[in-house]
Every structure is written in structure tokens, then in C-alpha cells.
Amino acid sequence: MLIVIVHVHVNEEHITAFTHATIENASNSLKEEGIYSFDVIQEQSDPTKFVLLEVYKDENAAVAHKETAHYMKWKDAVADTMAEPRYSVKYHEFYPPMENWKKLN
């Protein structure tokens, strides 16, 4: 299992455009075979900051995700909305055990 946490800081005037593009990408991502979950959260104290929490079956599923039309569309759509480059950190499951993680779609 591969868990990726993506940190995004959006320019305030682009929040709406970013959220529309991101919801479209996330909803299409959940249809992918190798994605267990794809959550998007927004910071309460600073609404320009978002976190994408992506849970993949494995590294191959993450690679396949970046080759999809909806990801490429999202990447292009949000490129100019960001206040700074997004960054991600990769994790693996720790608890609960892998067999307790469920595919949501």
C-alpha cells in the first residue's frame, strides 16, 4: 500500500477554480482500480491550504494514476492557481493492518 499526502497552497483568488478542478479529479480518481481512497481537505484557519490524501494499492497504481486523462487535466488546470509548488510525502500503512483497509468505490 502507498499513501501519499499532497500539500497545496492556492492563491486566494483561485480557490474556486482549484476546488472545482480538484473535485472533478478526485471523483474520477475513485473510479480507478488501484485507488482505495482519495480525500481532499481544506485548512480551517487558512482556506488557501489544502491536503490531498491519496491511498493506493501500490506504487504501480500511483504511477498509473498520473497517466490518466483526468489527472493530466487537473495538473494543467491548477498549475497557475498555486501560491507555491505543491509537495507530497509518501507513507505506508501502519495501523490498522492492511486487511482492514477497504476499497471505497
Phi, psi and omega in degrees: 000144177232127178244126181241128175249117183253126179259128183230132175242117187254143172296138186307320182288352181248009182303314182298313179298318179297314183294321179297312180295322183288321176297318178298315179295314182297317181294323176287327179297324180296344178277349180286140183302319188267009180254122179275323175202157181211093185254146177234127179233153183238135182293133181291316185279344177216092186293359176273356182249131182232157172230132172257124180249107187246126180243117183250153175301318181194181180300323179299322178294323178293320177296315180298322179301317182288353177260358182282154178297321182291326176293314181298322176296316179298312182304316179291319184293326185261355185307317183269004181268347190273139178283337178202162181300139176289157175218156182229157176231134182260141180226167168236162182294149177233307176209136003288170179302153184308321182295345179272347177284134183242143174288129186273343183250000000 
